[in-house]
Amino acid sequence: MSRLTLFWFRRDLRVQDNVGFYHALKNAEQVLPIFIFDTAIIDKLPQQDARIEFILKALGDINDAMKRNRCTVGMYRGEPKAIITQLLDNYPIDRVVTNHDYEPYAQERDAAIEALLAEKGIAFENYKDQVIFEKAEVTKDDGSPYVVYTPYSKKWLARFQDHTPQQLPSEELLHKCIQTELPQLSLKALGFQPSGIQAPGDSVSNARIDAYEETRNFPALDETSRLGVHLRFGTISIRKLVEQAAARSNPTYLKELIWREFFMQILWHFPHTASKSFKPAYDRILWRNNEEEFQRWCEGNTGYPLVDAGMRELNQTGYMHNRLRMLVGSFLCKHLLIDWRWGEAYFAEKLLDYEMSSNVGNWQWVAGCGVDAAPYFRIFNPTSQVTKFDKELKYINKWVPNHQELDYPQPMVEHKMARERCLTTYKSALNPQ
């Protein structure tokens, strides 16, 4: 057998316009494609995790595209370094190719893989695929990272005008793939059960992008793109999506995509923010962290219908409208004085579109402790938010149909009291005597 290139699918589960896959295929005679269900990640997930189903469906779509070449993606369950070592023993691999991943765990994992390969004289190639601009590609003139969104977005747009990314025809080179001898893994074989959650489609219409500014804040309309999970796992090309958004006259949707990259570069520059506040003084806050109150928040039984609707939608569908994410986050941190990290961890377990950088960034935003955050004294009123964003109660009626019945709980905390308690707690932490 001639020498092989190993391509490792991760957050790029598609054959079209896949940068690393393209370069692997273009520069090799034969490519062995694999995916690893990393036990360091999946062993911590609940048994009914819709993300595992989503990944298996995406891998199935890749296999369908490869069928005419009698090839499939080799699926492995285990620890990546051990599996790569095993593959090096079983196949004449002289190059390993993948796409960049920016989360702290992924950086450590890839450093260990690179060291392993270097010992054996095997090349390890990494490409930018899931973003337009990564790491330190958009910085201030002095090279320091932006920590405020608006100037970052202006520099991002200026760079984009000068450098429109090229889409690469990786799907045209699939004939170079070869097949592993492994059977395909199933949901049951991985130790999971069906979740009953249906993933959204993988496209957004021009009409929805054009109306985004007018419709995005109203959860009953359900007019957001719902593409978060596809961006998270790379089942769509960010270059294709940005090209579509940039071609429209309304820039609001494109700016949301830039927010995603803003938070990704924040996590890359400041990896400690995965577990610590960007503004260190906020880690002095004396959170109440009442476990019973946290459980009521998780279940959507706070007595505030719009908060409860958001949480119930999350629990039943793996999705929550972005307007509601801000409201339920603010309620947890400021009305209940529960640490933002508790909420971030719950979202990490439940959200189909969970992305560490955006999730951490937005939780720190609502808690007031992150980059470009809402000031700590900005506390959403969960009752007036109904008037602003669900005036006809369509969203609330869908998810909390009993909100006007006797069996619906009374508000677990009074807004004015909670607001004053929050301000006092934050002030004493931020301005110690």
Secondary structure, DSSP 8 states (H G I E B T S, - for coil): ---EEEEEESS---STT-HHHHHHHHT-S-EEEEEEEEHHHHTTS-SS-HHHHHHHHHHHHHHHHHGGGT---EEEEE-HHHHHHHHHHHS-EEEEEEE---SHHHHHHHHHHHHHHHHTT-EEEEE--S-SS-TTSS--TTS----SHHHHHHHHHHHHHH-------GGGGGGGB---S-----TTTTT----------S---HHHHHTHHHHTT-TTT--S---HHHHHHTSS-HHHHHHHHHTSS--HHHHHHHHHHHHHHHHHH-GGGGTS-SSGGGGG------HHHHHHHHHT-SS-HHHHHHHHHHHHHS---HHHHHHHHHIIIIIS---HHHHHHHHHHH-TT--HHHHHHHHHHHHT-STT---TT----TTHHHHHH-TT-HHHHHH-TTTTSTTS---SS-HHHHHHHHHHHHHHHHS--
